[in-house]
Amino acid sequence: MPATRTDAALTERIDDLVLEHAAPAGRAHSQPVLFVHGMWGGSWYLRNYLYAAAQSGWDAWAVNLRGHGESPAPGGLGRASLRDYVDDVRRCLAHLGRAVLVGHSMGGLIAQKAAEGDGVAAAVFLTSAAPRGIFGLEWGVLSRMTRYVPAMLGAQAFRVSREHADHLLLNRLSADQRERAFSSFGPESGRAARELALGGIPVDPAAIRCPTLVVGAADDRITPAPLQRRIARRYRAEYQEAPGHAHMLMLEDGWERPFAGVLAWMARMIDER
């Protein structure tokens, strides 16, 4: 697994997947942590969390799912399915060992599915997409999705519009922060987006045997806090809510406070069990 140093991070490969890696400072926790990004994203937007986790003693990793960042997409990004992304995460877990899994948005649903079985030590679902059986898209979101229907039906890669990104994803960022974030967004799989719009993928709550935490954000417009509370009830998970934050809470001013709660929960689940 060759590693290269860049200005942004230490990047490493697991098979053909590119990950960012931050080594733990001081005494390390017994398990690593793996962060999983959401739609149009990549490891880049999880760096605040990656480095904060490393400074708290976690061997911290952030994956770029196939077709995101520098990870290739065999067969083309547009045809990548949610289960393909789950397979990416499971490949990482097979290499890293039993890890704490932290998934955001679409990555939260991927983390839910990947947490089935015994390969995950604990799991955190941040402003997460919902599993099948919990309908999570409100009318304001669905009405904006119509412009992407051709890409979704044709399994083509597509990009989010600036208007939709600003309204649904970046609404708690300053103008400069929105500009930087939007310029970093990449294309997303039309097939995966279609699967999300049609109800996601099934997850068996009984198959998730590790501790789970769901984090909602009070000003989230795409996966709102009431939806997160429903997800938490589905898994009988602990629930935390971030006031004054929205969907991209890891990029927003004051991100440290809600993440401190996540880190404290992770340490409690791993070190005190």
Secondary structure as the mmCIF struct_conf table of DSSP 4:
data_model
#
loop_
_struct_conf.conf_type_id
_struct_conf.id
_struct_conf.beg_label_comp_id
_struct_conf.beg_label_asym_id
_struct_conf.beg_label_seq_id
_struct_conf.end_label_comp_id
_struct_conf.end_label_asym_id
_struct_conf.end_label_seq_id
STRN STRN1 ALA A 3 ARG A 5
BEND BEND1 ASP A 7 ALA A 8
STRN STRN2 LEU A 10 ILE A 14
TURN_TY1_P TURN_TY1_P1 ASP A 15 ASP A 16
STRN STRN3 LEU A 17 ALA A 22
HELX_LH_PP_P HELX_LH_PP_P1 ALA A 23 ALA A 25
BEND BEND2 GLY A 26 ARG A 27
HELX_LH_PP_P HELX_LH_PP_P2 ALA A 28 HIS A 29
BEND BEND3 SER A 30 GLN A 31
STRN STRN4 VAL A 33 VAL A 36
TURN_TY1_P TURN_TY1_P2 MET A 39 TRP A 40
HELX_RH_3T_P HELX_RH_3T_P1 SER A 43 LEU A 46
HELX_RH_AL_P HELX_RH_AL_P1 ARG A 47 GLN A 55
TURN_TY1_P TURN_TY1_P3 SER A 56 GLY A 57
STRN STRN5 ALA A 60 VAL A 63
TURN_TY1_P TURN_TY1_P4 ARG A 66 GLY A 67
BEND BEND4 HIS A 68 HIS A 68
TURN_TY1_P TURN_TY1_P5 GLY A 69 GLU A 70
TURN_TY1_P TURN_TY1_P6 PRO A 74 GLY A 75
HELX_RH_3T_P HELX_RH_3T_P2 LEU A 77 ARG A 79
HELX_RH_AL_P HELX_RH_AL_P2 LEU A 82 LEU A 96
BEND BEND5 ARG A 98 ARG A 98
STRN STRN6 ALA A 99 HIS A 104
TURN_TY1_P TURN_TY1_P7 SER A 105 SER A 105
HELX_RH_AL_P HELX_RH_AL_P3 MET A 106 ALA A 114
TURN_TY1_P TURN_TY1_P8 ALA A 115 ALA A 115
BEND BEND6 GLU A 116 GLU A 116
STRN STRN7 GLY A 117 GLY A 117
BEND BEND7 ASP A 118 GLY A 119
STRN STRN8 VAL A 120 LEU A 126
BEND BEND8 THR A 127 THR A 127
HELX_LH_PP_P HELX_LH_PP_P3 SER A 128 PRO A 131
TURN_TY1_P TURN_TY1_P9 ARG A 132 GLY A 133
BEND BEND9 ILE A 134 ILE A 134
HELX_RH_AL_P HELX_RH_AL_P4 TRP A 139 MET A 145
HELX_RH_3T_P HELX_RH_3T_P3 THR A 146 TYR A 148
HELX_RH_AL_P HELX_RH_AL_P5 VAL A 149 LEU A 153
TURN_TY1_P TURN_TY1_P10 GLY A 154 ALA A 155
STRN STRN9 PHE A 158 PHE A 158
HELX_RH_AL_P HELX_RH_AL_P6 ARG A 162 HIS A 164
HELX_RH_PI_P HELX_RH_PI_P1 ALA A 165 LEU A 169
BEND BEND10 LEU A 170 LEU A 170
TURN_TY1_P TURN_TY1_P11 ASN A 171 ARG A 172
BEND BEND11 LEU A 173 LEU A 173
HELX_RH_AL_P HELX_RH_AL_P7 ALA A 175 SER A 184
STRN STRN10 GLU A 188 GLU A 188
HELX_RH_AL_P HELX_RH_AL_P8 GLY A 190 ALA A 197
TURN_TY1_P TURN_TY1_P12 LEU A 198 GLY A 199
HELX_RH_3T_P HELX_RH_3T_P4 PRO A 205 ALA A 207
STRN STRN11 ILE A 208 ILE A 208
BEND BEND12 CYS A 210 CYS A 210
STRN STRN12 THR A 212 ALA A 217
TURN_TY1_P TURN_TY1_P13 ALA A 218 ASP A 219
BEND BEND13 ARG A 221 THR A 223
HELX_RH_AL_P HELX_RH_AL_P9 ALA A 225 TYR A 235
TURN_TY1_P TURN_TY1_P14 ARG A 236 ARG A 236
STRN STRN13 GLU A 238 ALA A 242
TURN_TY1_P TURN_TY1_P15 PRO A 243 GLY A 244
TURN_TY1_P TURN_TY1_P16 HIS A 247 MET A 248
HELX_RH_3T_P HELX_RH_3T_P5 LEU A 249 LEU A 251
BEND BEND14 GLU A 252 GLU A 252
TURN_TY1_P TURN_TY1_P17 ASP A 253 TRP A 255
HELX_RH_AL_P HELX_RH_AL_P10 GLU A 256 ASP A 271
#
